[in-house]
Amino acid sequence: MTTAAAASTMRDRVEELRSLRAGIRAGDPRATGAQRGKGKLTVRERLDLLFDEGSFREVEPLRRHRATGFGLEAKKPHTDGVVVGWGTVHGRTVFSYAHDFRIFGGALGEAHAQK
């Protein structure tokens, strides 16, 4: 593989990752609509209000559960229903653990607990 081809492949992979992260952040449109229909903010909207702008750093947004049974093999959303991370609030470092009720109703699972 040439250096140019490798660079192109790397750019493609980085773009894939950016797209995946954007999709994770946006979430399922139907679930987001249901959340807003109840007059509630999404987890990331709540975190955006809490943290100083641009300071939040999420831990393991790509994590998925490993559960089987009850059809869970076909449902493996990223984050497993919890957003964990840190950032600053009025300049002070703060850590956060927030349920995403759009994913399994925010229920606790193995991957969720490990985060």
The 8 nearest C-alpha neighbors of each residue, nearest first, counted from 0:
[[1, 4, 5, 2, 3, 6, 8, 7],
 [0, 2, 4, 3, 5, 6, 7, 8],
 [1, 3, 5, 4, 6, 0, 7, 8],
 [4, 2, 6, 1, 5, 7, 0, 8],
 [3, 5, 7, 1, 6, 2, 8, 0],
 [6, 4, 8, 2, 7, 3, 9, 1],
 [7, 5, 9, 3, 4, 8, 2, 10],
 [6, 8, 4, 10, 5, 9, 3, 11],
 [9, 7, 11, 5, 6, 10, 4, 12],
 [8, 10, 6, 12, 11, 7, 5, 13],
 [11, 9, 7, 13, 8, 12, 14, 6],
 [10, 12, 8, 14, 9, 13, 7, 15],
 [11, 13, 15, 9, 14, 10, 8, 16],
 [14, 12, 16, 10, 15, 11, 9, 17],
 [13, 15, 17, 11, 12, 16, 18, 10],
 [16, 14, 12, 18, 13, 17, 19, 11],
 [15, 17, 19, 13, 14, 18, 20, 12],
 [18, 16, 14, 20, 19, 15, 21, 13],
 [17, 19, 21, 15, 16, 20, 14, 22],
 [20, 18, 16, 22, 21, 17, 15, 23],
 [19, 21, 23, 17, 22, 18, 16, 24],
 [22, 20, 24, 18, 23, 19, 25, 17],
 [23, 21, 19, 25, 20, 24, 26, 18],
 [24, 22, 20, 26, 21, 25, 19, 77],
 [23, 25, 21, 22, 26, 20, 43, 19],
 [26, 24, 22, 23, 21, 27, 28, 31],
 [27, 25, 23, 24, 22, 28, 31, 30],
 [26, 28, 30, 29, 31, 25, 101, 22],
 [27, 29, 31, 30, 32, 26, 25, 33],
 [30, 28, 32, 31, 27, 33, 34, 26],
 [31, 29, 33, 101, 27, 32, 28, 34],
 [30, 32, 28, 34, 29, 33, 27, 35],
 [33, 31, 29, 35, 30, 34, 36, 28],
 [32, 34, 36, 30, 31, 35, 29, 37],
 [35, 33, 31, 37, 36, 32, 39, 30],
 [34, 36, 38, 39, 32, 37, 33, 40],
 [37, 35, 33, 38, 34, 32, 39, 31],
 [38, 36, 35, 34, 39, 33, 32, 40],
 [37, 39, 35, 36, 34, 40, 33, 32],
 [40, 38, 35, 37, 34, 41, 36, 33],
 [41, 39, 44, 35, 45, 42, 34, 38],
 [42, 40, 44, 43, 45, 39, 34, 31],
 [41, 43, 45, 99, 44, 46, 40, 97],
 [42, 44, 46, 45, 41, 47, 24, 82],
 [43, 45, 47, 41, 46, 42, 40, 48],
 [46, 44, 42, 48, 43, 47, 40, 41],
 [45, 47, 43, 49, 48, 44, 50, 42],
 [46, 48, 44, 45, 49, 50, 43, 52],
 [49, 47, 45, 46, 50, 44, 51, 52],
 [50, 48, 46, 47, 45, 88, 51, 87],
 [51, 49, 88, 47, 87, 48, 46, 52],
 [50, 52, 88, 87, 54, 53, 89, 49],
 [51, 53, 54, 50, 47, 55, 48, 87],
 [54, 52, 55, 51, 50, 86, 47, 56],
 [53, 55, 86, 52, 51, 87, 56, 50],
 [56, 54, 86, 85, 53, 50, 57, 84],
 [57, 55, 84, 85, 86, 54, 58, 83],
 [56, 58, 84, 83, 55, 60, 59, 85],
 [57, 59, 84, 83, 60, 56, 114, 82],
 [60, 58, 61, 62, 57, 78, 114, 83],
 [59, 61, 78, 62, 58, 77, 57, 82],
 [62, 60, 77, 59, 78, 63, 20, 23],
 [61, 63, 78, 59, 77, 60, 79, 110],
 [64, 62, 77, 79, 75, 78, 76, 110],
 [63, 65, 110, 66, 79, 75, 109, 62],
 [66, 64, 67, 63, 110, 109, 72, 75],
 [67, 65, 64, 71, 72, 68, 109, 108],
 [68, 66, 72, 71, 65, 69, 70, 73],
 [67, 69, 70, 71, 72, 66, 73, 65],
 [68, 70, 71, 67, 72, 66, 73, 74],
 [71, 69, 68, 72, 73, 67, 74, 66],
 [70, 72, 74, 73, 67, 69, 68, 66],
 [71, 73, 67, 70, 74, 75, 66, 68],
 [72, 74, 71, 70, 75, 67, 76, 69],
 [75, 73, 71, 72, 76, 70, 64, 63],
 [74, 76, 63, 64, 73, 77, 72, 71],
 [77, 75, 79, 74, 63, 78, 102, 80],
 [76, 78, 61, 63, 79, 62, 60, 75],
 [79, 77, 60, 62, 80, 81, 61, 63],
 [80, 78, 63, 111, 77, 76, 81, 64],
 [81, 79, 99, 102, 105, 78, 98, 103],
 [82, 80, 98, 99, 97, 78, 79, 111],
 [81, 83, 97, 96, 98, 78, 84, 57],
 [84, 82, 96, 58, 95, 57, 81, 97],
 [85, 83, 57, 58, 56, 95, 94, 55],
 [84, 86, 94, 56, 55, 93, 95, 57],
 [85, 87, 55, 54, 92, 93, 56, 50],
 [86, 88, 92, 91, 90, 51, 93, 50],
 [87, 89, 50, 90, 91, 51, 93, 92],
 [90, 88, 91, 87, 51, 50, 92, 49],
 [89, 91, 87, 88, 92, 51, 86, 93],
 [92, 90, 87, 88, 89, 93, 86, 51],
 [93, 91, 87, 86, 88, 90, 94, 85],
 [92, 94, 87, 85, 86, 91, 88, 95],
 [95, 93, 85, 84, 86, 92, 96, 83],
 [94, 96, 84, 83, 85, 97, 93, 82],
 [95, 97, 83, 82, 84, 98, 81, 94],
 [96, 98, 82, 81, 95, 83, 99, 42],
 [99, 97, 81, 105, 80, 100, 82, 42],
 [100, 98, 80, 105, 42, 81, 101, 102],
 [99, 101, 105, 104, 102, 98, 103, 80],
 [100, 102, 30, 99, 104, 103, 31, 105],
 [103, 101, 80, 104, 100, 105, 99, 79],
 [104, 102, 105, 106, 101, 80, 100, 79],
 [103, 105, 100, 102, 106, 101, 99, 80],
 [104, 106, 100, 80, 98, 99, 103, 102],
 [107, 105, 104, 103, 108, 80, 100, 102],
 [106, 108, 111, 112, 105, 109, 80, 110],
 [107, 109, 111, 110, 112, 106, 64, 79],
 [108, 110, 112, 111, 113, 64, 107, 65],
 [111, 109, 64, 113, 112, 108, 63, 114],
 [110, 112, 108, 109, 79, 114, 113, 107],
 [113, 111, 109, 114, 110, 108, 107, 81],
 [114, 112, 110, 111, 109, 108, 62, 107],
 [113, 112, 111, 110, 83, 59, 58, 81]]
